Amino acid sequence: MADDELDDELDEDLEDGEEGEEGEDGEGSVKSGRKRLLIVIAAVLVLILGGAAAAYFTGLLQPVIDMLGGKDTAVVDENAPTVSTDAVFYDLPEMLVNINTGGRKSVFLKIRVSLELDSSDEIVQVESVMPRIIDNFQVYLRELRIEDLKGSAGMYRLREELLKRVNVAVAPAKVNDVLFKEMLVQ
């Protein structure tokens, strides 16, 4: 009997609680609606602040900050090669070599290159070691295969190898670049 009375009291309390939450003017639903609105506003603010912080730390906002601060936004690449306005170009003699074909018919490479130097003073040093430069180029070019010369990647590798070899030969002078004037594979 006591159990039945407790169950009845619990049922009445639950019914009273439900009526109290809904009430006549809907005060409980307004409170829960306000809580939901505050949670949504807080979540949006956190997302906006997080996005702004991420943009700032990744450097995406830097042009905007510089523009607002009145700073110049010119980008300078520190790794970019410097172009000297008073560069001197020295033409090497034309070279004709037969390249490695692995026993098939002969294939020839005809190449003309120019060397980019810093000043005309270095021309004397380049001319004094010209036989060494030609020899280094000839030895390297004779071991090339046709596949090594295909595409822009092959040309880039060839330029880098020739530049490395010419700089070893003319040291302590420095050659800035090897420029292809003519290259013919026949």
C-alpha positions as CSV (number, residue, x, y, z in Angstrom):
1,M,0.0,0.0,0.0
2,A,2.8,2.4,0.8
3,D,4.3,1.5,-2.6
4,D,1.1,2.5,-4.3
5,E,1.0,5.8,-2.5
6,L,4.6,6.5,-3.5
7,D,3.9,5.7,-7.1
8,D,0.9,8.0,-7.1
9,E,2.9,10.8,-5.6
10,L,5.6,10.4,-8.2
11,D,3.1,10.4,-11.0
12,E,1.5,13.6,-9.7
13,D,4.9,15.3,-9.3
14,L,5.8,14.4,-12.9
15,E,2.5,15.8,-14.2
16,D,3.0,19.0,-12.1
17,G,6.5,19.3,-13.4
18,E,5.4,19.0,-17.0
19,E,2.8,21.6,-16.5
20,G,5.3,23.9,-14.8
21,E,7.8,23.7,-17.6
22,E,5.2,24.4,-20.3
23,G,3.1,26.7,-18.1
24,E,0.5,29.0,-19.4
25,D,2.9,31.6,-21.0
26,G,5.5,29.0,-22.3
27,E,8.3,30.3,-20.1
28,G,10.2,26.9,-20.1
29,S,10.3,26.7,-23.9
30,V,11.5,30.4,-24.0
31,K,14.4,29.5,-21.6
32,S,15.4,26.5,-23.6
33,G,15.2,28.5,-26.9
34,R,17.4,31.2,-25.4
35,K,19.9,28.6,-24.3
36,R,20.0,27.1,-27.8
37,L,20.4,30.6,-29.4
38,L,23.3,31.3,-27.0
39,I,25.0,28.0,-27.9
40,V,24.6,28.6,-31.6
41,I,26.0,32.2,-31.3
42,A,28.9,30.9,-29.2
43,A,29.7,28.2,-31.8
44,V,29.6,30.7,-34.7
45,L,31.9,33.0,-32.8
46,V,34.4,30.2,-32.0
47,L,34.4,29.2,-35.7
48,I,35.0,32.8,-36.9
49,L,37.7,33.4,-34.4
50,G,39.4,30.1,-35.1
51,G,39.3,30.7,-38.9
52,A,40.7,34.2,-38.4
53,A,43.5,32.9,-36.2
54,A,44.3,30.1,-38.7
55,A,44.4,32.7,-41.6
56,Y,46.7,34.9,-39.6
57,F,49.1,32.2,-38.6
58,T,49.3,30.8,-42.1
59,G,50.1,34.2,-43.5
60,L,46.9,34.5,-45.6
61,L,46.0,37.8,-43.8
62,Q,49.4,39.4,-44.2
63,P,48.6,41.2,-47.5
64,V,45.4,42.6,-45.9
65,I,47.3,43.7,-42.8
66,D,50.0,45.3,-44.9
67,M,47.5,47.1,-47.0
68,L,45.7,48.5,-43.9
69,G,49.0,49.5,-42.3
70,G,50.2,51.2,-45.5
71,K,53.2,48.9,-46.1
72,D,54.4,47.8,-49.5
73,T,53.2,44.3,-50.4
74,A,56.0,43.5,-52.9
75,V,57.1,39.9,-52.5
76,V,60.9,39.3,-52.6
77,D,62.1,35.7,-53.2
78,E,65.4,35.3,-51.4
79,N,66.2,32.1,-53.3
80,A,65.7,33.7,-56.8
81,P,68.8,34.1,-58.9
82,T,70.1,37.6,-59.1
83,V,70.3,39.1,-62.6
84,S,73.2,41.3,-63.1
85,T,72.7,44.2,-65.5
86,D,76.4,44.2,-66.4
87,A,76.7,40.5,-67.2
88,V,79.1,39.4,-69.9
89,F,78.4,36.5,-72.3
90,Y,81.3,34.5,-73.7
91,D,80.6,32.1,-76.7
92,L,82.3,28.8,-76.6
93,P,83.3,27.2,-79.9
94,E,80.8,24.8,-81.5
95,M,81.2,21.2,-80.4
96,L,80.3,18.1,-82.4
97,V,80.4,14.8,-80.6
98,N,79.1,11.3,-81.2
99,I,76.9,10.3,-78.2
100,N,76.6,6.8,-76.6
101,T,74.1,4.7,-78.5
102,G,75.1,1.3,-77.2
103,G,76.5,-0.1,-80.5
104,R,73.8,1.1,-82.8
105,K,74.4,3.5,-85.6
106,S,76.3,6.8,-84.8
107,V,74.3,9.7,-83.4
108,F,75.9,13.1,-83.3
109,L,75.2,16.0,-81.0
110,K,76.1,19.5,-82.2
111,I,76.0,22.1,-79.5
112,R,76.8,25.8,-79.1
113,V,76.7,27.4,-75.7
114,S,77.5,30.8,-74.1
115,L,78.8,31.3,-70.6
116,E,77.4,34.1,-68.5
117,L,80.1,35.8,-66.5
118,D,80.0,38.6,-63.9
119,S,82.5,40.9,-65.6
120,S,84.7,41.1,-68.6
121,D,87.7,40.6,-66.4
122,E,86.8,36.9,-66.1
123,I,87.1,36.3,-69.8
124,V,90.9,36.2,-69.6
125,Q,90.6,33.4,-67.0
126,V,88.1,31.5,-69.1
127,E,90.2,31.7,-72.2
128,S,93.3,30.5,-70.3
129,V,91.6,27.3,-69.3
130,M,89.6,26.8,-72.5
131,P,91.2,23.4,-73.4
132,R,90.2,22.1,-69.9
133,I,86.6,23.3,-70.4
134,I,86.3,21.8,-73.8
135,D,87.7,18.5,-72.6
136,N,85.3,18.4,-69.6
137,F,82.4,19.0,-71.9
138,Q,83.5,16.5,-74.5
139,V,84.0,13.7,-72.0
140,Y,80.6,14.3,-70.5
141,L,78.7,14.8,-73.8
142,R,80.1,11.5,-75.2
143,E,78.6,9.5,-72.4
144,L,75.1,10.9,-72.9
145,R,72.3,8.8,-74.4
146,I,69.5,10.1,-76.6
147,E,67.1,9.5,-73.7
148,D,69.1,11.8,-71.5
149,L,68.4,14.7,-73.8
150,K,64.7,14.3,-74.1
151,G,62.3,16.9,-72.8
152,S,62.9,20.0,-70.7
153,A,64.0,18.0,-67.7
154,G,66.8,16.5,-69.9
155,M,67.9,20.0,-71.0
156,Y,67.8,21.2,-67.4
157,R,70.0,18.3,-66.2
158,L,72.4,18.9,-69.1
159,R,72.7,22.7,-68.2
160,E,73.3,21.9,-64.6
161,E,76.1,19.3,-65.4
162,L,77.8,21.7,-67.8
163,L,77.6,24.5,-65.4
164,K,79.1,22.4,-62.6
165,R,82.0,21.2,-64.9
166,V,82.8,24.7,-66.2
167,N,82.9,26.1,-62.7
168,V,85.3,23.4,-61.6
169,A,87.5,24.3,-64.5
170,V,87.5,28.1,-64.1
171,A,87.7,28.3,-60.3
172,P,88.1,30.7,-58.5
173,A,86.2,32.7,-61.2
174,K,82.5,31.9,-61.3
175,V,80.3,31.2,-64.3
176,N,76.7,32.1,-63.5
177,D,74.9,30.2,-66.2
178,V,75.4,28.1,-69.3
179,L,73.1,29.2,-72.1
180,F,72.2,27.0,-75.1
181,K,72.5,28.8,-78.5
182,E,72.1,25.7,-80.6
183,M,71.6,22.0,-80.0
184,L,71.1,19.5,-82.7
185,V,70.8,15.7,-82.3
186,Q,71.3,13.9,-85.7
